[in-house]
Each structure stands twice: as C-alpha cells, then as structure tokens.
Amino acid sequence: MLYYIKQFFRLFFSSVLYWSFAFCFFILIRYLGREQEQVEAIEASKTLPVSQYLLFGVILGIMVAIVYTIVEYVFDKFLSKALNLGIILIIKSVIYFIFLIFSLSIIAFLAEDYLNVDFPNQTGWWISNRIFWLVTAYFIICSLLFSFIRLANDKFGKGMIFKMLIGRYRKPREVDRIFMFLDLKSSTTHAEQLGHLKYSQLIQDCFFYLNKIINRYDAEVYQYVGDEAVLSWTPKRGIRHSNCVRLFFDFERKLKRHSKYYQKKYGVQPEFKAGLHSGKIIIAEVGTVKKELAYHGDVINTTSRIQEQCNEFGESLLISEEFLLKLNLGNKFIAKPLGDELLEGKKEELKLFAIRRS
C-alpha cells in the first residue's frame, strides 16, 4: 500500500510541475501577444504585470494536475485490463472536457475579482468562446506530449529518451547492466494443453501482474520474447535492497495469490523460472524503422544459459557467483551453491547458486 501511495504522489508532483509550466507558458505567450488581440478584456488590462497572470497559470496547473493524476492513476491501475483502449480514450476525453469547462469557469470568476477584468462566465459561455477551444486544443497537445514522455520512460527507462534525443547512443557505448531472463515453466505442455489462443491469454495475464510491480523494484523491460521477459537494471538500482531478487519472489507470490483465477480460467497454475547475471554490455540505437535501444554482449547470452539450467537443478531462480558477491541478501533469502557448470557455448565453467526464501 505504501508503494502505491508513493507512486501516486510521484505522478502528482510531476503533473503539478508539468501542467503549471504548460499553462504559464500559454499565458505568457498570450500576454506577449496581447497587442495583436482585439479582445476588450485584454485591452483593458494590458497594464497589469505578467506575474499576476502567471499566478492563474499555476492555479490552473495545480487543478488540472489533481484531476489528471487521479484519472490516469485509476485507469492505469484498475481499469486498463478491463476496458479496451478506445473506450478508455473516450471516457478520459469526456472527463477532461467537463473538467476544463468547470476549471476555466472558476478561473474566469476568480480573475474578475483579482484582475478587475470582465471575463465571460455565463452559462454556456464556452460554446462560442474562441479562447476556450484554444485552451482545449492546447490541453490535448500537452496531454499527448506528457503521455509520450511517460510511455517513453516506461519503454526505455527513466531519462533514456532524453539521451536518445541528444544522440548519446548513436554510437555504441559500454555500460554496466544487470539482466534477468524470466521464462514460463512447462511452456510447451501448457501450449499443447490450452491451445495457442488461450495460451496467449495466459501469458498476457501473467505479464499483467509482472508489469504492476516492475516500477516498484526499479526494473526496466528490455523485451518480451514469446513467453519470456527480459528485465534489466542499472547496478545501483538492481543491487539496492536486492531489488532484482525481490522482484522475482514478489511476482511468484502474486501468481500464487491468484491461483484460483488461473485454475478456473486455464486449469493450470503458472510458474516461472529465472536467471540473474551482470556485467559489461554494449548499448546502441539500432534500426531506422521501429528504432530501439539494443544490448549486445556476452552477459545476455550467459544470463539466458543460466536460466536454462533451472530445469536441470529443479530450481526457480539461479544466479552467478560473480553477481551474488555484489548482493546483500540479508535474512530473507539464502543462496544454495550448485557447483561449477559448463554452460552451452562457453569455454569456462561458471559457479551457480540457487536463491530461495529463507
């Protein structure tokens, strides 16, 4: 519960900053262009300092941020799975449209007293008011931009879209990364038992719960490949509080908590296996169509091979000794040594450990 509260307020504070800046910028542009406007209200108040107008930009930004945060949070956390994207967009549009009428009416009422300016606020004023439709169009553009930034952060990781914009990864760069290969156990059996359609729905349901906890443990989704998810962390974020290990067991716990749902709908209880490893990796932009950030290097291949050893040892989470030495598992987890293994395609043996709850 504490995590969801933090997540809500994190979105709220970023929304306040974004929308306050957006509306102050809009008001500033309108203020600087007031001499070209033939609007009586603006002509009557052109001697007023811009700071008085910007105050209302901040107020409007805070009002929009409150509603925006609540709507986006509720739809993302509770309704995104139940409703399709088209319905969600229609409902959100109606909510935001009604709120704009309400909020701009309040702003106009306050501005009349504070600025001594005659703003239109009679019933139905917005229908023929050009400024209202201009603000509405501006809100739509800003909302799309904000959504793009949030989606880009979810896809590439926080701050990565800015680095791509400045061309940081146009040339390959070496970075440190932690990787987890997360794969469904007995996937072939499940696919044969359920058929392709229902099997795909099972994967969707499983990854839905994975996506709900990814941000909690500062993980980034590198890619989905069939019934496998590849997650990554920067060393600082993955090692902190053993986030990379805790994510796996939290995901496992969520699947077990919803076991009745899975048994009723699919007749199976999904279980996942995972491998963890870290090291130097090359990151670079690839492609001109559907451009994305790609990782290249031995770490990825090694992590994949570690995950494949789960079946051989009958374990759910395996980790390399090299990475285990960097972690502080505390009292919640124990590491069981499994010995040296010569992984497929490797020339040197790698010492593996199984991670279990203590």
C-alpha positions as CSV (number, residue, x, y, z in Angstrom):
1,M,0.0,0.0,0.0
2,L,2.8,2.4,0.9
3,Y,4.4,1.8,-2.6
4,Y,1.1,2.7,-4.3
5,I,0.8,5.9,-2.2
6,K,4.3,6.9,-3.2
7,Q,3.7,6.1,-6.8
8,F,0.5,8.3,-6.8
9,F,2.3,11.3,-5.2
10,R,5.3,10.9,-7.6
11,L,2.9,11.2,-10.5
12,F,1.1,14.1,-8.8
13,F,4.2,16.1,-8.2
14,S,5.5,15.6,-11.8
15,S,2.0,16.5,-13.0
16,V,2.0,19.7,-11.0
17,L,5.3,20.8,-12.4
18,Y,4.4,19.9,-16.0
19,W,0.9,21.4,-16.1
20,S,1.9,24.6,-14.1
21,F,4.7,25.2,-16.6
22,A,2.5,24.4,-19.6
23,F,-0.3,26.8,-18.6
24,C,2.2,29.5,-17.5
25,F,3.9,29.2,-20.9
26,F,0.5,29.5,-22.6
27,I,-0.5,32.6,-20.6
28,L,2.9,34.1,-21.2
29,I,2.5,33.7,-25.0
30,R,-1.0,35.2,-24.8
31,Y,0.3,38.1,-22.7
32,L,3.1,39.0,-25.0
33,G,0.8,38.9,-28.0
34,R,-2.0,40.9,-26.3
35,E,-1.4,43.9,-28.6
36,Q,-2.4,41.9,-31.6
37,E,-5.6,40.8,-29.9
38,Q,-8.8,42.8,-30.4
39,V,-10.4,41.5,-27.2
40,E,-11.8,44.1,-24.9
41,A,-10.8,42.2,-21.7
42,I,-7.2,42.1,-22.7
43,E,-7.1,45.7,-23.9
44,A,-8.5,46.9,-20.6
45,S,-5.9,45.1,-18.6
46,K,-2.7,45.3,-20.6
47,T,-1.1,47.5,-18.0
48,L,-1.2,44.6,-15.4
49,P,2.1,42.9,-14.8
50,V,2.6,39.4,-16.2
51,S,3.2,37.9,-12.8
52,Q,-0.5,38.4,-11.9
53,Y,-1.5,36.4,-15.0
54,L,1.1,33.6,-14.3
55,L,-0.4,33.1,-10.8
56,F,-3.6,31.9,-12.5
57,G,-1.5,29.6,-14.7
58,V,-0.1,28.0,-11.6
59,I,-3.6,27.7,-10.0
60,L,-5.0,26.1,-13.2
61,G,-1.9,23.8,-13.5
62,I,-2.5,22.5,-9.9
63,M,-6.2,22.0,-10.6
64,V,-5.5,20.1,-13.8
65,A,-2.7,18.1,-12.1
66,I,-5.1,16.9,-9.4
67,V,-7.7,15.6,-11.8
68,Y,-5.1,14.3,-14.3
69,T,-3.3,12.3,-11.6
70,I,-6.5,10.8,-10.3
71,V,-7.8,9.8,-13.7
72,E,-4.6,8.5,-15.1
73,Y,-3.8,6.5,-11.9
74,V,-7.2,5.0,-11.6
75,F,-7.3,3.9,-15.3
76,D,-3.7,2.6,-15.2
77,K,-4.0,0.6,-12.1
78,F,-7.6,-0.6,-12.1
79,L,-9.3,-0.2,-15.5
80,S,-6.6,-0.8,-18.1
81,K,-7.2,-4.6,-18.1
82,A,-11.0,-4.4,-18.1
83,L,-11.5,-1.8,-20.8
84,N,-10.1,-1.6,-24.3
85,L,-8.0,1.4,-25.4
86,G,-10.8,3.1,-27.4
87,I,-13.3,3.1,-24.6
88,I,-10.6,4.4,-22.2
89,L,-9.7,7.3,-24.5
90,I,-13.4,8.2,-24.9
91,I,-14.1,8.2,-21.2
92,K,-10.9,10.2,-20.4
93,S,-11.8,12.7,-23.1
94,V,-15.3,13.3,-21.6
95,I,-13.9,13.7,-18.1
96,Y,-11.2,16.1,-19.2
97,F,-13.6,18.1,-21.3
98,I,-16.1,18.6,-18.5
99,F,-13.3,19.5,-16.1
100,L,-11.9,22.1,-18.5
101,I,-15.3,23.8,-18.6
102,F,-15.5,23.7,-14.8
103,S,-12.0,24.8,-14.1
104,L,-11.9,27.6,-16.7
105,S,-15.2,28.9,-15.3
106,I,-13.7,29.1,-11.8
107,I,-10.5,30.8,-13.1
108,A,-12.6,33.4,-15.0
109,F,-14.7,34.0,-11.8
110,L,-11.5,34.5,-9.7
111,A,-9.8,36.6,-12.3
112,E,-12.7,39.0,-12.5
113,D,-12.3,40.0,-8.8
114,Y,-8.5,39.8,-8.7
115,L,-7.6,41.4,-12.0
116,N,-10.8,43.5,-12.4
117,V,-11.3,42.2,-15.9
118,D,-14.6,41.2,-17.5
119,F,-14.2,37.5,-18.5
120,P,-17.1,35.5,-20.0
121,N,-18.5,33.1,-17.4
122,Q,-22.2,33.0,-18.1
123,T,-24.0,29.6,-18.6
124,G,-22.8,28.0,-21.9
125,W,-20.1,30.7,-22.3
126,W,-17.6,28.1,-23.6
127,I,-19.7,27.0,-26.7
128,S,-18.8,30.1,-28.8
129,N,-15.7,31.2,-26.9
130,R,-12.6,31.1,-29.1
131,I,-10.2,31.1,-26.1
132,F,-11.8,28.1,-24.5
133,W,-11.4,26.0,-27.7
134,L,-7.8,27.3,-28.0
135,V,-7.1,26.1,-24.4
136,T,-8.8,22.8,-25.1
137,A,-6.6,22.2,-28.2
138,Y,-3.5,23.2,-26.2
139,F,-4.5,20.8,-23.4
140,I,-4.9,17.9,-25.8
141,I,-1.4,18.6,-27.3
142,C,0.2,18.9,-23.9
143,S,-1.6,15.8,-22.7
144,L,-0.3,13.8,-25.6
145,L,3.2,15.1,-25.0
146,F,3.1,14.1,-21.3
147,S,1.7,10.7,-22.2
148,F,4.5,10.3,-24.7
149,I,7.1,11.1,-22.1
150,R,5.6,8.6,-19.6
151,L,5.4,5.9,-22.2
152,A,9.0,6.5,-23.4
153,N,10.2,6.3,-19.8
154,D,8.3,3.0,-19.3
155,K,9.7,1.6,-22.5
156,F,13.3,2.8,-22.4
157,G,13.8,3.6,-18.7
158,K,13.8,7.0,-16.9
159,G,15.8,9.6,-18.7
160,M,16.7,7.4,-21.6
161,I,14.5,9.2,-24.1
162,F,16.5,12.4,-23.5
163,K,19.7,10.6,-24.0
164,M,18.4,9.3,-27.3
165,L,17.3,12.7,-28.4
166,I,20.8,14.1,-27.9
167,G,22.2,11.1,-29.7
168,R,24.1,9.6,-26.9
169,Y,23.6,6.0,-28.2
170,R,24.0,6.7,-31.9
171,K,27.5,5.2,-31.4
172,P,27.7,2.0,-29.3
173,R,28.6,2.6,-25.6
174,E,29.7,0.2,-22.9
175,V,27.6,0.2,-19.7
176,D,27.1,-2.0,-16.7
177,R,23.8,-3.8,-16.5
178,I,22.0,-6.5,-14.5
179,F,19.9,-8.8,-16.5
180,M,17.1,-11.3,-15.6
181,F,15.7,-13.8,-18.1
182,L,12.2,-14.7,-16.8
183,D,10.6,-17.7,-18.5
184,L,7.4,-19.7,-18.0
185,K,7.9,-23.3,-16.7
186,S,6.5,-26.1,-18.8
187,S,5.6,-23.7,-21.5
188,T,5.3,-26.4,-24.2
189,T,3.0,-28.5,-22.1
190,H,0.8,-25.6,-21.3
191,A,0.7,-24.6,-25.0
192,E,-0.4,-28.1,-26.1
193,Q,-3.0,-28.3,-23.3
194,L,-4.5,-24.9,-23.8
195,G,-4.1,-24.2,-27.5
196,H,-2.5,-21.1,-29.0
197,L,-5.3,-18.6,-28.2
198,K,-5.8,-19.5,-24.6
199,Y,-2.1,-19.9,-24.1
200,S,-1.5,-16.4,-25.3
201,Q,-4.2,-15.1,-22.9
202,L,-2.3,-16.9,-20.1
203,I,0.9,-15.1,-21.0
204,Q,-0.9,-11.8,-21.1
205,D,-2.4,-12.4,-17.6
206,C,0.9,-13.4,-16.2
207,F,2.8,-10.4,-17.6
208,F,0.0,-8.1,-16.4
209,Y,0.9,-8.8,-12.8
210,L,4.6,-8.6,-13.7
211,N,4.1,-5.1,-15.1
212,K,2.3,-4.0,-11.9
213,I,5.5,-4.5,-9.8
214,I,8.3,-3.5,-12.3
215,N,8.4,0.1,-11.2
216,R,8.4,-0.9,-7.5
217,Y,11.7,-2.6,-8.0
218,D,13.2,-0.1,-10.4
219,A,13.3,-2.6,-13.3
220,E,13.2,-1.9,-17.0
221,V,11.7,-4.3,-19.5
222,Y,14.2,-4.9,-22.3
223,Q,12.0,-7.1,-24.4
224,Y,9.3,-9.7,-24.4
225,V,10.1,-12.8,-26.5
226,G,7.1,-15.3,-26.6
227,D,6.6,-16.5,-23.0
228,E,9.9,-14.9,-21.8
229,A,10.5,-11.5,-20.4
230,V,14.0,-9.9,-20.3
231,L,14.4,-7.3,-17.5
232,S,17.4,-5.1,-16.8
233,W,18.6,-2.8,-14.0
234,T,21.4,-0.4,-13.6
235,P,23.8,-1.8,-10.9
236,K,22.8,0.8,-8.4
237,R,19.0,0.2,-8.7
238,G,19.2,-3.6,-9.0
239,I,21.5,-4.2,-6.1
240,R,19.8,-1.7,-3.8
241,H,17.6,-3.6,-1.4
242,S,18.2,-6.7,-3.6
243,N,15.6,-5.4,-5.9
244,C,16.4,-7.9,-8.7
245,V,15.8,-10.8,-6.3
246,R,12.8,-9.4,-4.5
247,L,11.0,-8.7,-7.8
248,F,11.1,-12.4,-8.8
249,F,9.7,-13.6,-5.5
250,D,7.1,-10.9,-5.4
251,F,6.0,-11.9,-8.9
252,E,5.9,-15.5,-7.8
253,R,3.7,-14.5,-4.8
254,K,1.3,-12.6,-7.0
255,L,0.8,-15.6,-9.3
256,K,0.1,-17.9,-6.3
257,R,-2.3,-15.3,-4.8
258,H,-4.4,-15.5,-8.0
259,S,-4.2,-19.3,-8.2
260,K,-8.0,-19.7,-8.1
261,Y,-8.3,-17.4,-11.1
262,Y,-5.7,-19.3,-13.1
263,Q,-7.2,-22.7,-12.2
264,K,-10.7,-21.6,-13.1
265,K,-9.8,-20.0,-16.4
266,Y,-6.9,-22.1,-17.6
267,G,-6.8,-25.2,-15.4
268,V,-3.1,-24.6,-14.6
269,Q,-1.0,-22.7,-12.1
270,P,1.7,-20.7,-13.9
271,E,5.2,-20.8,-12.5
272,F,8.3,-19.0,-13.7
273,K,12.0,-19.6,-13.7
274,A,14.7,-17.0,-13.9
275,G,18.4,-16.4,-14.3
276,L,20.4,-13.4,-13.0
277,H,23.8,-12.2,-14.1
278,S,25.5,-8.8,-14.6
279,G,28.5,-7.3,-16.4
280,K,29.6,-5.0,-19.1
281,I,27.3,-4.7,-22.1
282,I,27.2,-2.7,-25.3
283,I,24.1,-0.4,-25.8
284,A,23.3,1.2,-29.1
285,E,20.4,2.5,-31.2
286,V,19.5,0.1,-34.0
287,G,17.2,0.4,-36.9
288,T,15.7,3.4,-38.7
289,V,12.2,1.9,-38.8
290,K,10.9,1.0,-35.3
291,K,14.1,2.3,-33.8
292,E,15.0,0.8,-30.4
293,L,17.9,0.5,-28.0
294,A,19.6,-2.9,-28.2
295,Y,22.0,-4.6,-25.9
296,H,24.8,-6.7,-27.2
297,G,27.4,-8.8,-25.4
298,D,28.2,-12.0,-23.6
299,V,26.3,-11.1,-20.5
300,I,23.0,-11.6,-22.3
301,N,23.9,-15.0,-23.6
302,T,25.3,-16.1,-20.2
303,T,22.1,-14.9,-18.4
304,S,20.0,-16.9,-20.9
305,R,22.1,-20.0,-20.3
306,I,21.8,-19.6,-16.5
307,Q,18.1,-19.5,-16.8
308,E,18.1,-22.7,-18.9
309,Q,19.8,-24.6,-16.0
310,C,16.7,-24.1,-13.7
311,N,15.1,-27.2,-15.1
312,E,18.2,-29.3,-14.6
313,F,18.5,-28.4,-10.9
314,G,14.8,-28.1,-10.2
315,E,15.2,-24.5,-9.0
316,S,13.2,-21.3,-9.8
317,L,15.9,-18.7,-9.5
318,L,19.6,-19.2,-10.4
319,I,22.4,-16.6,-10.1
320,S,26.1,-16.5,-11.0
321,E,28.6,-16.3,-8.2
322,E,30.1,-13.2,-9.8
323,F,26.9,-11.3,-9.3
324,L,26.0,-12.9,-6.0
325,L,29.1,-11.4,-4.4
326,K,27.7,-7.9,-5.2
327,L,24.4,-8.6,-3.4
328,N,23.5,-8.4,0.2
329,L,20.6,-10.9,0.5
330,G,20.1,-10.2,4.2
331,N,17.9,-12.6,6.2
332,K,15.1,-13.0,3.7
333,F,17.0,-15.1,1.2
334,I,19.6,-17.9,1.2
335,A,22.0,-18.9,-1.6
336,K,22.5,-22.6,-2.2
337,P,25.7,-23.5,-4.1
338,L,25.2,-25.8,-7.0
339,G,28.8,-26.2,-8.1
340,D,30.6,-25.3,-11.3
341,E,28.7,-25.7,-14.6
342,L,29.9,-25.5,-18.2
343,L,27.2,-23.6,-19.9
344,E,26.3,-24.3,-23.5
345,G,28.6,-22.3,-25.9
346,K,31.0,-21.4,-23.0
347,K,34.7,-22.5,-22.6
348,E,34.9,-21.8,-18.9
349,E,32.8,-23.2,-16.1
350,L,30.6,-20.8,-14.1
351,K,29.7,-21.3,-10.4
352,L,26.0,-21.1,-9.9
353,F,23.8,-20.6,-6.9
354,A,20.1,-21.1,-6.3
355,I,18.2,-18.3,-4.5
356,R,15.5,-19.4,-2.1
357,R,13.4,-17.7,0.6
358,S,14.9,-18.2,4.0
